[in-house]
Amino acid sequence: MRVREKAHHMMRFIHSLRFQLPAVLLGLFVLILGLWVLLFREVSTITGKTLELNLSTEVSDGVTEWSNHVATAARERTKFMTLSKEDYLESFLNSAKSFDSIYAGIKALTLPGSSESLHKLAGFHDLNLEYQSRSESYAWEWRSGETLRAQLLEKMRRPLPIEIPAPPETGKKKTGKTKKASGKAKVQSKPRSRAPSPALLSARKARTEAANALEDFYRRKRFRDSVATAHFKVLEARLREGLQEIQGDLRQERMEKQNSLRATIAYAKQRLIYSLILLTLMVGYVAYILQWKILEPIRRLEYGAIQIGRGFLGFRVEVENKSEIGDLAKVLNTMSEKLAKHREGEMRLKRLDAIQQVVRSVNHEINNPLMIISGNAEYLLTILESQDDAVKEKLNTIIAEVRRIFFVTQQLKEIKELVTSNYTSEEDKMIDLARSTQVIRRAW
């Protein structure tokens, strides 16, 4: 029996609000907390993968910009080697120097999951450094060559010393043969000039050396340009091909990250939908408990209290609940029954009190005349001893009826609890004096 009682109390405690409501509220709190943790986790995952995708896109954009700068550098190099102008050289050097800043911007992204691509980019950065060093070396050689060419051209532009021609011969006589010969000389030969001066010879020699040096400079420049062009083309081709390969890898990585992000978002939506459904069910259960387990019984208790307050004692509150509200309903019903019994007792006492007052009034108003009638009757019996028996019998009847009335009034004084019986019908009641006095006697 004790085990059964303990089990009954345990089940009652489990079904009570002291267990249900805190347990449900705690479960709801844990569910909401778990939902927030899940939401934060999913949002963090989606944010991280979105950041990775954005970083991958930025790296891909950086590699594309790098490839565009390589193409720009090749174009500026071709213009420069074709036209040999300082402006094109500066554009070419700036394009070559831009590789470092682009690589630094890509490396600063520190894209997770792309270490292989960044490692490849580091290898191509070494090619960038080689390309830049060759560019700077070629620029230095070109500037030095331009200085030398300007010097050689300056030497070639220097004017030669002016030579004054020798004066013609005068004061000698000519023979016939001489005249003949001179006549022929006038026709066949030019006037004789004197030998060039050493300054002129030196200037001519310097100009010839400058021309030869300039021709050698152009020859070496063509050879140097062809070699540099070949090296630059090889480096540019390797850079373009490598960057295109890395762009393909990054494009593939970006597609994988997009697919992973879509799968994560779909999975997060699914989990959130399930969590929201569970939360809705939990909130619905809490609403059910609050409505049908707490609020509705409380309304019934309120209605019962109002009815009892209006005087409908004995009103019962129908609450089929094994919780504290059910206990309160039982207590309220018990209180209502006790109040009804108490009011019934009070009403009975009030009715008895009213009857007692009536009885006292009746005794006072009836007993006094009865005493007079009884005294006169007894007096007549005493003084009318010689009368016939019929008169005596009438007087004795009067005395007996007076005594019976007196006994009835005495019974009315002894009534403490009303016992009624039918008078003419069930609706018409009258006080049963005999039973009422018997009840009093049994009570006493």
C-alpha positions in Angstrom: 0.0 0.0 0.0 2.8 2.4 0.8 4.4 1.7 -2.5 1.1 2.4 -4.3 0.6 5.6 -2.3 4.1 6.7 -3.2 3.6 5.9 -6.8 0.3 7.7 -6.8 1.8 10.8 -5.2 4.7 10.6 -7.7 2.3 10.5 -10.7 0.2 13.2 -9.2 3.3 15.3 -8.7 4.4 14.7 -12.3 0.9 15.7 -13.6 0.8 18.7 -11.4 1.6 22.2 -12.5 4.6 22.3 -10.1 6.2 19.9 -12.5 4.6 20.6 -15.8 4.9 24.3 -16.1 8.5 24.7 -15.0 9.5 21.7 -17.0 7.8 23.0 -20.1 9.2 26.5 -19.6 12.7 25.1 -19.0 12.3 23.0 -22.2 11.1 26.0 -24.1 14.1 28.1 -22.8 16.5 25.3 -23.7 14.9 25.0 -27.1 15.1 28.7 -27.8 18.7 28.8 -26.6 19.5 25.8 -28.8 17.8 27.5 -31.7 19.9 30.7 -31.1 23.1 28.6 -30.9 22.1 26.8 -34.1 21.2 30.0 -35.8 24.5 31.6 -34.7 26.4 28.6 -35.8 24.7 28.4 -39.2 25.1 32.2 -39.7 28.7 31.9 -38.7 29.3 29.1 -41.2 27.4 30.9 -44.0 29.3 34.1 -43.2 32.6 32.3 -43.2 31.9 30.5 -46.5 30.6 33.8 -48.0 33.8 35.5 -46.9 35.8 32.7 -48.4 33.9 33.1 -51.7 34.3 36.9 -51.7 38.0 36.5 -50.9 38.3 33.9 -53.7 36.6 36.3 -56.0 38.9 39.1 -55.0 41.9 36.9 -55.5 40.6 35.9 -59.0 40.0 39.6 -59.7 43.6 40.4 -58.6 45.0 37.6 -60.8 43.0 39.0 -63.7 44.3 42.5 -63.0 47.8 41.0 -62.8 47.3 39.3 -66.2 46.0 42.6 -67.6 49.1 44.4 -66.3 51.3 41.8 -67.9 49.6 42.4 -71.2 49.9 46.1 -70.7 53.6 45.8 -69.9 54.1 43.7 -73.0 52.3 46.3 -75.1 54.3 49.2 -73.6 57.5 47.2 -74.0 56.7 46.7 -77.7 56.0 50.4 -78.2 59.1 51.3 -76.4 61.4 49.0 -78.3 59.8 50.2 -81.6 59.8 53.9 -80.9 62.5 54.2 -78.2 60.9 57.0 -76.3 61.3 57.9 -72.6 57.6 58.1 -72.1 57.0 54.5 -73.2 59.9 53.4 -71.1 58.3 55.0 -68.0 55.0 53.3 -68.8 56.8 50.0 -69.3 58.6 50.3 -65.9 55.5 51.4 -64.1 53.6 48.4 -65.5 56.4 46.1 -64.4 56.5 47.6 -60.9 52.7 47.3 -60.5 53.2 43.5 -60.3 54.6 43.8 -56.8 51.6 45.9 -55.5 49.1 43.5 -57.0 50.8 40.5 -55.5 51.0 42.2 -52.1 47.3 42.9 -52.3 46.5 39.3 -53.2 48.8 38.0 -50.4 47.1 40.3 -47.9 43.8 38.6 -48.4 45.2 35.4 -46.8 42.5 33.3 -48.4 41.9 30.1 -46.4 41.8 26.9 -48.5 43.8 28.4 -51.4 47.4 27.9 -50.1 48.3 26.0 -53.3 47.2 28.8 -55.5 49.0 31.3 -53.4 52.1 29.1 -53.5 51.8 29.1 -57.3 51.4 32.9 -57.2 54.5 33.2 -55.1 56.4 31.3 -57.8 55.1 33.7 -60.4 56.1 36.6 -58.2 59.7 35.4 -58.6 59.1 35.7 -62.3 57.8 39.2 -61.7 60.9 40.1 -59.8 63.0 38.7 -62.7 60.9 40.6 -65.2 61.2 43.8 -63.1 65.0 43.4 -62.7 65.4 42.8 -66.4 63.2 45.8 -67.1 65.3 48.0 -64.8 68.6 46.6 -66.3 67.3 47.1 -69.8 66.2 50.7 -68.9 69.6 51.4 -67.4 71.4 50.0 -70.5 69.0 51.9 -72.8 69.6 55.2 -70.9 73.4 54.6 -71.0 73.2 53.8 -74.7 71.2 56.9 -75.4 73.8 58.9 -73.6 76.5 57.3 -75.6 74.6 57.7 -78.9 74.0 61.4 -78.0 77.7 61.8 -77.4 78.6 60.1 -80.7 76.1 62.1 -82.6 77.5 65.2 -81.0 80.9 64.2 -82.2 79.6 63.6 -85.7 77.9 67.0 -85.7 81.0 68.9 -84.8 82.1 71.1 -87.8 85.4 70.4 -89.6 88.1 73.1 -89.5 88.0 75.4 -92.6 91.0 75.1 -94.9 92.2 78.2 -96.8 93.2 77.3 -100.4 96.9 78.1 -101.5 97.4 81.2 -103.8 98.3 80.7 -107.5 102.1 80.9 -108.6 103.3 84.3 -110.2 106.6 86.0 -111.5 108.2 83.2 -113.6 108.5 83.1 -117.4 107.2 80.2 -119.3 108.8 78.5 -122.2 107.0 77.2 -125.3 106.8 73.7 -123.9 105.8 75.1 -120.7 103.0 77.2 -122.3 102.0 74.1 -124.2 101.9 72.1 -121.0 100.1 74.8 -119.2 97.5 75.1 -121.9 96.9 71.4 -121.5 96.8 71.8 -117.8 94.2 74.4 -118.0 92.1 72.0 -119.9 92.8 68.7 -118.1 93.7 69.4 -114.4 92.5 71.4 -111.5 94.3 74.0 -109.6 96.7 72.5 -107.1 95.8 72.7 -103.4 98.0 72.4 -100.4 98.1 69.4 -98.0 95.3 69.3 -95.2 96.2 70.5 -91.8 96.7 68.2 -88.8 93.5 69.6 -87.1 91.4 68.7 -90.1 92.9 65.3 -90.2 92.2 64.8 -86.5 88.6 66.0 -86.9 88.1 63.7 -89.8 89.5 60.9 -87.9 87.4 61.6 -84.9 84.3 61.8 -87.1 85.1 58.5 -88.7 85.7 56.9 -85.4 82.4 58.3 -84.1 80.6 56.9 -87.2 82.2 53.5 -86.7 81.3 53.6 -83.0 77.8 54.7 -83.8 77.4 51.9 -86.3 78.8 49.4 -83.7 76.4 50.8 -81.2 73.4 50.3 -83.4 74.6 46.8 -84.2 75.0 46.0 -80.5 71.7 47.7 -79.7 69.9 45.5 -82.3 71.5 42.4 -80.8 70.7 43.5 -77.3 67.1 44.3 -78.2 66.6 41.0 -79.9 68.0 39.1 -76.9 66.0 41.2 -74.4 62.8 40.8 -76.5 63.2 37.1 -76.5 63.7 37.0 -72.8 60.8 39.3 -72.2 58.5 37.3 -74.4 59.4 34.1 -72.6 58.7 35.7 -69.2 55.5 37.3 -70.4 54.3 34.0 -72.0 55.1 32.1 -68.8 53.3 34.7 -66.7 50.3 34.7 -68.9 50.0 31.0 -69.1 50.6 30.5 -65.4 48.1 33.2 -64.4 45.5 31.7 -66.8 46.1 28.4 -65.1 45.7 29.9 -61.7 42.6 31.7 -62.9 41.2 28.3 -63.9 42.1 26.8 -60.5 40.5 29.8 -58.7 37.4 29.6 -60.9 37.1 25.9 -60.0 37.6 26.7 -56.3 35.0 29.4 -56.5 32.5 27.1 -58.1 33.2 24.5 -55.4 32.8 27.2 -52.7 29.5 28.4 -54.3 28.2 24.8 -54.4 29.3 24.3 -50.7 27.6 27.6 -49.8 24.4 26.7 -51.5 24.4 23.3 -49.8 25.1 24.9 -46.4 22.3 27.4 -46.9 19.8 24.7 -47.9 20.8 22.6 -45.0 20.6 25.5 -42.6 17.1 26.4 -44.0 16.0 22.8 -43.5 17.3 22.7 -39.9 15.8 26.1 -39.1 12.4 25.0 -40.5 12.5 21.8 -38.3 13.6 23.9 -35.3 10.8 26.5 -36.0 8.3 23.7 -36.3 9.5 22.2 -33.0 9.4 25.7 -31.4 5.9 26.2 -32.7 4.8 22.9 -31.2 6.5 23.8 -27.9 4.9 27.2 -27.8 1.5 25.6 -28.7 1.9 23.1 -25.9 2.8 26.0 -23.5 -0.3 27.9 -24.7 -2.4 24.7 -24.2 -1.1 24.4 -20.7 -1.7 28.1 -20.0 -5.1 28.1 -21.6 -6.6 24.7 -20.6 -4.6 23.8 -17.6 -4.3 27.2 -15.9 -6.4 30.0 -17.4 -9.6 28.0 -18.0 -9.6 26.3 -14.5 -8.8 29.8 -13.0 -11.8 31.2 -14.9 -14.0 28.5 -13.6 -12.7 29.1 -10.1 -13.4 32.8 -10.6 -16.9 32.1 -11.8 -17.5 29.8 -8.9 -16.2 32.4 -6.4 -18.5 35.0 -8.0 -21.5 32.6 -7.7 -20.8 31.8 -4.1 -20.3 35.5 -3.4 -23.8 36.1 -4.9 -25.3 33.7 -2.4 -25.5 30.5 -4.4 -24.0 28.4 -1.7 -23.4 24.8 -2.5 -22.3 25.8 -6.0 -19.6 23.3 -7.3 -16.7 24.1 -9.5 -16.1 21.4 -12.1 -12.4 21.2 -12.5 -10.9 17.9 -13.6 -7.4 18.7 -12.9 -4.9 16.9 -10.7 -2.7 19.9 -10.1 -2.8 22.6 -7.5 -5.7 24.2 -9.3 -7.7 21.0 -8.8 -6.9 21.0 -5.1 -8.0 24.6 -4.9 -11.2 23.7 -6.7 -11.8 20.9 -4.2 -11.2 23.3 -1.3 -13.6 25.8 -2.9 -16.3 23.2 -3.3 -15.8 22.0 0.3 -16.0 25.6 1.5 -19.2 26.1 -0.5 -20.8 23.0 1.0 -19.8 24.0 4.5 -21.1 27.5 3.9 -24.4 26.1 2.6 -24.7 23.9 5.6 -23.8 26.7 7.9 -26.3 29.0 6.2 -28.9 26.3 6.4 -28.2 26.0 10.1 -28.4 29.7 10.5 -31.7 29.8 8.6 -33.0 27.0 10.7 -32.0 28.8 13.9 -33.6 32.0 12.6 -36.8 30.2 11.8 -36.8 28.5 15.3 -36.1 31.9 16.9 -39.0 33.3 15.0 -41.2 30.4 16.0 -40.1 30.8 19.6 -41.1 34.5 19.5 -44.4 33.5 18.1 -44.8 30.8 20.7 -44.0 33.2 23.5 -46.5 35.6 22.1 -49.1 32.9 21.7 -48.4 31.6 25.3 -48.8 35.1 26.6 -51.9 35.8 24.6 -53.5 32.4 24.9 -52.5 31.1 28.3 -53.8 34.1 30.2 -57.4 33.7 28.8 -57.1 29.9 29.2 -56.1 30.4 32.8 -59.2 32.5 33.3 -61.4 30.0 31.5 -59.9 27.1 33.4 -60.3 28.9 36.8 -63.9 29.8 36.1 -64.7 26.3 35.0 -63.2 24.8 38.1 -65.0 27.4 40.2 -68.3 26.5 38.6 -67.6 22.8 39.3 -67.1 23.7 42.9 -70.2 25.8 43.3 -72.4 23.7 41.1 -72.1 20.4 42.9 -75.9 20.0 43.0 -76.3 20.4 39.3 -76.9 17.5 37.0 -74.1 15.5 35.5 -74.5 17.0 32.1 -73.4 20.4 33.2 -70.4 18.9 35.1 -69.4 17.0 32.1 -69.5 20.1 30.0 -67.3 21.9 32.6 -64.9 19.0 32.7 -64.7 19.1 28.9 -63.8 22.8 29.0 -61.1 22.2 31.6 -59.7 19.2 29.6 -59.6 21.2 26.4 -58.0 24.1 28.2 -55.3 21.8 29.6 -54.8 20.3 26.1 -54.3 23.8 24.6 -51.9 24.5 27.5 -50.0 21.3 26.7 -49.8 22.3 23.0 -48.4 25.7 23.9 -45.9 23.9 26.2 -44.9 21.7 23.2 -44.5 24.8 21.1 -42.1 26.2 23.7 -40.0 22.9 23.5 -39.5 23.0 19.7 -35.9 23.3 18.8 -35.9 21.6 15.3 -38.8 21.7 12.9 -40.2 18.5 11.6 -43.0 19.0 9.1 -45.6 16.7 7.6 -48.2 17.0 4.9 -51.3 18.9 5.8 -53.7 18.6 2.9 -51.1 18.0 0.2 -47.4 17.7 -0.4 -47.3 21.5 -1.0 -49.1 22.3 2.2 -46.9 21.6 5.3 -47.5 21.8 9.0 -45.3 21.3 12.0 -45.5 17.9 13.5 -45.3 18.7 17.2 -45.0 15.2 18.4 -42.1 14.4 16.1 -40.5 17.7 16.7 -40.6 17.2 20.5 -39.4 13.6 20.1 -36.4 14.8 18.1 -35.6 17.3 20.9 -35.9 14.6 23.4 -33.6 12.3 21.5 -31.2 15.2 21.1 -31.3 15.8 24.8 
